[in-house]
Amino acid sequence: MSPASHEENPTQPESAAEEVQQTAGETVAADAEDAAPEAADAGPEAADAAPEAADAAGEQPAEAEQVKPARRRSAAGSSEADGPAAARGGRGTRSAAKATAKKDRPAAASTEVQVELPAEVFDATVNVPLIHQVVVAQQAAARQGTHATKTRGEVRGGGRKPYRQKGTGRARQGSVRAPQFTGGGIVHGPVSRSHAQKTPKKMKAAALRGALSDRARHGLVQVVSGFVDGELPKTADAVSVLSAVTGAAAGASMVLVVADSSDQLTWKSLRNARGVHLIDPGQLNTYDVLTNDRVIFTRAAYESFVARTGAAGGQEER
């Protein structure tokens, strides 16, 4: 709008809110003026009510002016108050709630079971050279053995004699793929083979008994009734029980948990736990016992392992 048009119509409202308020005031005033003659004809009581209607018409815009800015201020205040909270809240608030819930969670009770470890398995003689030999054989058997190089007969090219046999003053050569040439074959290079070492079963069993006996003498072999109550896996509960049994925070030490492969509740609860290695009692070996600080059996796995080891020991004695 140009300045000239603004000066010609000085009563024009500056904003939409003021226009609405002015229109409302004019409507109420017109209604009051129309009602005044009727009130005069009706009687003195209606005549007395006409000034009240006129006063109401004059007070209506003032009340509108007071209410509308207050409503705008409250809306603006709520948006300002909710804006930073919305920006900061959400994820941060949920994280704080989770942290509080973790702090409020009661500590799990230890489910350790006191059992008498059989001396023939957990109190045997520790033969360090035997344990070393068995561990080296186990690591060697884990090698793939797929390393290989090509000899001069396997390298591509080199079928033609590079130059004549005599008359050049140079050493005689039959192929440019000989080992002394760049790009030639490799002499006495590695070939694909198996690195497995033959280790008798009695040696493996004796080494495992020695490793378990060493852990048991230091109080690092334990048996628990279970890690999770109920029928659904729960990693947090299993880790809490594990911490209560070991007396250390989760992940502070390496723990070897021996559980039956059919015990899916324990496997699903601890397979992602930090510092925990799960193994079936039939796969228990010397290397895993030595690379972990503690060995914890479930009751079912312990009974299975002792029965299997005892039966094997009885067969060896006969």
C-alpha positions in Angstrom: 0.0 0.0 0.0 1.3 3.4 -1.0 1.7 6.3 1.6 -1.0 8.3 -0.2 -3.6 5.7 0.0 -2.8 5.2 3.7 -3.3 8.9 4.4 -6.7 8.9 2.6 -8.0 6.1 4.8 -6.6 6.7 8.2 -9.1 4.5 10.0 -8.1 1.4 8.1 -6.7 -1.2 10.6 -3.1 -2.1 10.4 -3.4 -5.8 11.1 -5.9 -8.6 10.6 -6.4 -9.0 14.4 -7.3 -5.3 14.8 -9.7 -5.5 11.8 -11.5 -8.5 13.5 -11.8 -6.7 16.8 -13.1 -3.5 15.1 -15.7 -5.5 13.2 -16.9 -7.2 16.3 -17.2 -3.9 18.2 -19.2 -2.3 15.4 -21.6 -5.3 15.3 -22.2 -5.3 19.0 -22.7 -1.5 19.1 -25.2 -1.7 16.2 -27.2 -4.4 18.0 -27.2 -2.3 21.1 -28.5 0.8 19.2 -31.3 -1.3 17.6 -32.2 -2.7 21.0 -32.4 0.7 22.7 -35.8 1.9 21.0 -37.4 -1.4 21.7 -36.3 -1.1 25.3 -37.8 2.4 25.5 -41.2 1.1 24.1 -41.1 -1.9 26.4 -40.9 0.0 29.6 -38.6 1.6 32.2 -37.0 -1.8 33.0 -35.9 -2.3 29.4 -34.8 1.3 29.2 -32.5 0.6 32.1 -31.2 -2.5 30.4 -30.3 -0.5 27.2 -27.4 1.4 28.8 -26.0 -2.0 30.1 -26.2 -3.3 26.6 -24.3 -0.3 25.4 -21.7 -0.7 28.1 -21.4 -4.4 27.1 -20.9 -3.3 23.5 -18.1 -0.9 24.6 -16.4 -3.5 26.9 -16.5 -6.3 24.3 -13.6 -5.1 22.1 -11.6 -4.4 25.2 -12.1 -7.9 26.5 -11.3 -9.2 23.0 -8.1 -7.2 23.0 -7.1 -8.6 26.3 -7.9 -12.2 25.6 -6.4 -12.5 22.1 -2.9 -11.2 22.9 -3.0 -13.4 26.1 -3.9 -16.4 23.9 -1.1 -15.6 21.5 1.4 -15.2 24.3 0.4 -18.5 25.9 0.8 -20.3 22.5 4.1 -18.6 21.9 5.3 -19.5 25.4 4.3 -23.1 25.0 6.0 -23.3 21.7 9.2 -21.8 23.2 9.0 -24.1 26.1 8.3 -27.2 24.0 10.8 -26.4 21.3 14.1 -27.0 23.2 12.5 -29.9 25.0 11.5 -31.5 21.7 15.0 -30.8 20.3 16.8 -32.2 23.4 14.2 -34.8 24.4 13.2 -37.9 22.6 16.3 -40.0 22.4 18.1 -38.3 25.3 15.1 -38.7 27.6 14.6 -42.3 26.7 18.4 -43.0 27.3 18.2 -41.3 30.7 15.1 -43.4 31.5 16.9 -46.6 30.5 19.9 -45.7 32.6 17.7 -45.1 35.6 15.9 -48.4 35.0 19.3 -50.2 34.9 20.4 -48.5 38.2 17.1 -49.4 39.8 17.3 -53.0 38.7 18.0 -55.3 41.7 21.2 -57.3 41.6 20.8 -60.9 40.6 21.5 -63.6 43.1 24.2 -66.2 42.5 23.0 -69.6 41.3 26.2 -71.4 42.0 25.8 -75.0 43.1 28.3 -76.6 45.5 29.4 -79.9 44.0 32.2 -82.3 44.8 34.5 -82.3 41.8 35.9 -85.8 41.1 39.6 -86.0 41.8 40.3 -88.1 38.7 39.2 -85.2 36.5 39.8 -82.1 38.5 42.7 -83.1 40.7 45.1 -84.7 38.2 48.8 -84.2 37.6 49.6 -81.2 35.5 52.0 -82.1 32.7 53.1 -78.8 31.1 55.1 -80.3 28.2 52.1 -82.6 27.4 49.7 -79.6 27.5 52.1 -77.7 25.2 52.3 -80.5 22.7 48.5 -80.9 22.6 47.9 -77.2 22.2 50.4 -76.9 19.4 48.8 -79.8 17.6 45.4 -78.3 18.0 46.5 -75.0 16.5 48.3 -76.8 13.7 45.1 -78.7 12.9 43.3 -75.4 12.6 45.5 -74.2 9.8 43.9 -74.4 6.3 47.2 -75.3 4.5 46.1 -73.8 1.2 49.3 -71.9 0.7 51.1 -72.6 -2.6 53.5 -71.2 -5.2 54.2 -72.1 -8.9 57.3 -73.8 -10.1 58.9 -73.0 -13.5 56.8 -75.6 -15.1 53.6 -74.0 -13.8 54.3 -70.4 -14.7 52.7 -69.1 -17.9 55.1 -68.5 -20.8 58.7 -69.3 -21.3 58.3 -72.0 -23.8 60.8 -70.6 -26.4 64.6 -70.6 -25.9 65.5 -66.9 -25.4 68.6 -67.0 -27.6 71.0 -69.5 -29.2 73.1 -71.8 -27.2 76.5 -70.6 -28.3 78.2 -67.6 -29.8 76.7 -64.8 -27.6 79.2 -64.8 -24.8 76.4 -65.1 -22.3 75.3 -67.9 -20.1 73.2 -70.5 -21.8 69.4 -70.2 -21.0 66.6 -72.4 -21.9 63.6 -70.4 -20.6 62.8 -66.9 -19.3 60.6 -68.5 -16.6 63.6 -70.0 -14.9 63.9 -69.2 -11.1 66.7 -66.6 -11.8 64.5 -64.5 -14.0 61.9 -62.0 -12.8 58.5 -63.5 -13.2 60.0 -67.0 -13.1 59.0 -69.9 -11.0 59.7 -70.3 -7.2 62.2 -72.9 -6.0 61.2 -75.0 -2.9 58.1 -72.8 -2.3 55.2 -73.9 0.0 52.7 -76.3 -1.4 49.2 -77.2 -0.3 49.3 -79.7 2.5 47.7 -80.6 5.8 49.5 -79.4 9.0 47.6 -81.8 11.3 49.7 -83.7 13.8 48.8 -87.1 15.0 47.9 -86.9 18.7 46.6 -89.9 20.6 43.3 -89.6 22.4 44.9 -90.5 25.7 47.2 -87.5 25.4 44.4 -85.1 24.6 42.4 -86.4 27.6 45.3 -86.2 30.0 46.1 -82.6 28.8 42.4 -81.6 29.3 42.4 -83.1 32.8 45.6 -81.2 33.6 44.2 -77.9 32.4 41.0 -78.4 34.4 42.9 -79.4 37.5 45.0 -76.3 37.3 41.9 -74.1 37.1 40.1 -76.1 39.9 43.0 -75.7 42.3 42.7 -72.0 42.0 38.9 -72.0 42.5 38.2 -71.1 38.9 35.8 -74.0 38.1 32.2 -73.5 39.1 28.8 -75.1 38.5 25.5 -73.1 38.3 21.9 -74.3 38.2 21.1 -71.9 35.4 21.4 -68.4 34.1 17.8 -67.4 33.1 14.5 -67.9 34.8 11.5 -68.5 32.6 11.2 -69.7 29.0 12.5 -66.6 27.2 16.2 -65.7 26.7 17.4 -62.6 28.5 20.9 -61.4 28.1 20.8 -58.9 30.9 19.6 -61.4 33.4 22.2 -64.0 32.3 25.0 -61.4 32.5 23.8 -60.4 36.0 23.9 -64.0 37.2 27.3 -64.4 35.7 28.7 -61.3 37.4 27.2 -62.6 40.7 28.9 -66.0 40.3 32.3 -64.7 39.3 32.2 -61.6 41.6 33.5 -59.4 38.8 31.9 -56.9 36.4 30.7 -58.2 33.0 33.6 -58.4 30.5 36.3 -57.9 33.2 37.5 -61.5 32.6 37.2 -64.1 30.0 34.7 -66.8 31.0 34.2 -70.2 29.4 30.6 -71.3 29.8 30.0 -75.0 29.2 26.4 -75.7 28.3 24.6 -78.4 26.4 23.8 -77.5 22.8 20.2 -78.4 23.5 20.1 -75.7 26.2 19.0 -72.9 23.7 17.9 -70.6 26.6 21.5 -70.3 27.8 23.0 -70.2 24.4 20.7 -67.4 23.1 21.1 -65.4 26.3 25.0 -65.5 26.4 26.0 -65.8 22.8 26.4 -62.0 22.4 27.7 -61.3 25.9 31.2 -59.6 26.0 34.0 -61.8 27.4 31.9 -65.1 27.3 32.8 -68.1 25.1 30.1 -70.9 24.9 31.0 -74.5 24.2 29.3 -77.8 24.3 30.7 -80.3 26.9 31.5 -82.7 24.1 33.7 -80.1 22.4 35.6 -79.0 25.6 39.3 -78.8 24.9 42.6 -77.8 26.4 43.1 -74.7 24.4 39.8 -73.1 25.3 40.3 -73.9 29.0 43.8 -72.2 29.0 42.7 -69.1 27.0 39.9 -68.3 29.5 40.2 -67.3 33.1 37.2 -69.2 34.5 35.3 -72.3 33.5 31.6 -72.4 34.5 29.4 -75.5 33.9 25.7 -75.6 33.9 24.4 -78.5 36.0 23.3 -80.6 33.0 26.6 -80.0 31.2 28.6 -80.8 34.2 26.9 -84.1 34.8 27.2 -85.0 31.1 30.9 -84.1 31.0 31.7 -86.1 34.2 29.8 -89.1 33.0 31.5 -89.1 29.6 35.0 -88.6 31.1 34.4 -91.2 33.8 33.3 -93.8 31.2 36.3 -93.0 29.0 38.6 -93.4 32.0 37.1 -96.7 33.0 37.6 -98.0 29.4 41.2 -96.9 29.5 41.9 -98.7 32.8 40.4 -101.9 31.5 
